[in-house]
């Protein structure tokens, strides 16, 4: 049962994670398959970008931005588990096949934002091309070592801080518009506009809890990256937990299933 939205405080995050862990345990193969795919793609980005530092810096963060849409299959698994239905890889794939045009458009929007961020990272590095380190980092052959040298001096440190701030702002916007909208578009027939507005409204109503939830997601993802394979478990755990967060956050005030406002 959804919790009254007035009672949703930071303590609910532990509940979301516990429910996510239970969902992972009930559908381990389908859940871990999502984490494995995520990990393989991340390793591919690492392999391609290792000798292209600017690309690696942008691609890793840009890859995370569409995460709310990429978790659609996990949301479907959680939804089916709630109903007592089967929760298999086929069921998760079916969520994409049956996805509303609004959900597909939102996924494309997040992918475009991620791509634009990769380009922005390259422009930031090029903008500091007055030094040899910057030129090396921005060149096609500039690897991770060149990028680290770029951030080593005082000018590079300021550039790094600006990059982190810009990335944080973009991530915050994506989180605010996607934390509720993606599962809502999966579950209910609402317009993309209504889903995004509902997501922003929820974040505005629970700013501290949602900021902490975003920090937990980021911290868990970074810690899991230390072992790389940790993503295989952490990604589905967070995906299932995010579904249960959505259930709590929309409460009884969410548009009912079958609303006349069909997704367009």
N, C-alpha and C positions, 0 to 999 in steps of 0.2 A: 504493500500500500504506500502511495506517495506520502511523504511527510509534508505537513503544513509548511508553506514557504516561509512563514514568519519564524519558524524554529530552526532554520537551516544555518547553523554556525560552523566554525572550523572543525568541530568535533565530528561532523558528518563525513569528513574526508576519510577518516578511518573506516567508517561504515561502507563507503563506496569501494574502498580498496578490499575490504573483507568480502564484500559481495562479488567483486571482480575476481578474487582468488577462487571463490566457490564456483563461479561460472567457468573459469579456466579448468578447474578440476572435473567439472561435469562434461566438458567437451574439449578434452586435451588435444586430440589430434587436429581437429579443425582450427582450434585456437593457435596452437604452436605452428601450424602451417603458415598462418599469417605472419607470425614473428620470424619464421625462417625466410619467407619471401622478402620481408623488410630488411633483414640482415644481409641477404645476398645482394640486394640492390645497393645497400650502404657500402658493402665491400667492393662492389664494382665501381662505385663512385670514388672510393679511396684509391683503388688501383689506377683508374684513369687520371685522377687528379693529383697523384703523388708528385709527378713531375711538372705539374701546372698549379702552382700554389694558389694563385688568385681564383682559379676555377674550383679548387677543392674548398677554399674558404666559403665561396658563394654557394656551391652545389650542396654541401652538407646542410647548411642552414636553409637553403631554398627547398631542399628535399623534405624537410620537416614541416614547412608551411602548409602543404596540402594534406597533412596528417589527419585532420578531422574527416575529410572526405575518404581518405584511404582506409579509415577504420569502419567504413560502411558495412563490410562483411562481418566484422566483429559485433557491431550493433545488432545486425540481423540474428546472429547466433544468440546473443543475450536475450533478444526479444522472443525467440523461439523457445529458449529454455524457460522463460517466465511462463509461457503458455503450456509447457509440458510437451512440446513438439520435438521432433528430431533436430539435431544441430550438427550438421555435417559440412564438409567442404563444399559439396554440391549446393547445399542450402545457402551458404554464404555467397557463392558465385551467382546463385539465383537472385540475390538481392540487387546485384548490378544489372542483371537482365531485365528485372522488373522495375528498375529505378525510374522515378518520375523525371520528366524533362527538366524540372526545376532543380532536382538534385544533381543531374548531370551538368547543368549549366554552372551550378555552384562549384562542383569539382573542377570544371574547366577554369573558372575564375581563380580558384586557389592555385592551380597549376600555373596560370599566367602570372600571378603575383610572385610565385617562386622563381619563375624564369626571369622576370624583371629584376628580382633581387640579385640573381647571378650577374646580370649585366651591370647592375649598380656597383657590385663589389669590384668588378673590373675597372669601372670608371673611377672609383675611389682610389684604387692603386695607381692608375694612370695619372690621376690628378696630382700625385706627389712625385712624378717622374723626374723631378729636378736632381735627384741623387742616383748614383749608380745602382744602389740596392733597389730603389723603386723601379728603375727601368728593367732590372733583371727579374723582379717579381712579376711585373706586368707582361713580360715577354712570353711567347708560347713555350719557351724552354725553362722559364723560371719555376723552380720546384718549391717544395715546402721550406727548404733551407733558405732560399732567397726571400721567401715571404717572412720568415722569422727574422732575418737580418733587417728587413724593412722596418719591422716593429721595434727594433732594438734601440734605436737612438731616440732623442727627445721628440723630434718631429714625428717619427713613426709611432711613438707611444700615444701622442695626441690623435693621430690618425686611427689607431686601434680603438681608443676610447670613443671616438666619433662613430666608428663602425659598429661598436657594441650598442651604443645608444640608438642608432638608426635601426639596427636589427631588432632591438627590444621593442621599439615603437611598432614596427611592422608586425612582429609576433603578437603583440598585445591586441592590435586591431584584428588580426586573423582569429585569435582566440575569442575575442568578444563577439564576432559575427558568426563563429562556427561552433562554439561549444554546445549550443542548444539547437541551432538551425539544422545541422546535418541529421541527427537522430530524429528530429521532428519531421523533416522532409521524407525520411524513410518510413515513419510510422503513420503520418497523417497527410491528408490531402489539403495542403495549404500552399499559398503562393510563396515564391522565393522571398519576396519583399516581407511578407508577414513573418516568415520563419526567422529572417535576419533581425527584424525589429524585436521579435520575442527574445532572441538571444542577447541582443544588446540590453534590453530591458532587464533581463535576469541578472546580467553582470552588474548593471547599475543598482539593482536592489540588494545585491550581496557582494559589494566590492571587495571586502577583506577576505571573505571565504573563497571567492573566485580567484583573487590574486594569489592566495596561498595554494589553491588547487593547481593553478598554472605553474607555480614554483615547484610543487611536488612533481608534476609531470616532467618539467625540465630537469630537475635534479635526478630523478629516477632514470631518465634517458641518458644523461651524462655519465652517471655511475655505471649503468649497464654497458656503456661504450668502452669502459676500461677492460672488459673481457670480450667485447664484441659479441660473442655468442649470448651474452646476457640479454641482448635485444630479443632473442627468440622467446624468452619468457616475459620480459618486461612489457613489450609492445602489446601482446594480447591482454595482459593483466590490466594495463592502463585503458585499453579499448573497452573491455568489459566494465571496468570501474566508471568510465565516462558515460556509458549507457545508464548505469544506476544513478550517476549524478544528474543526468537529464531527467530521469524519473522523479527524483526528489525536487528538482528545481522548477519543473513546469507545474507541479502540484495539480490541483483540480482546475486551475485557471487556464490550462492550455486548450487550444481549439480542439473540440471533440473530433474523433475519427469520423470521416465521411462528411466533413463540413462542405457546404456548397462552393466554397472558395477553392476550386480545383487548381492543382499546380499547373502552371503554364510554363 
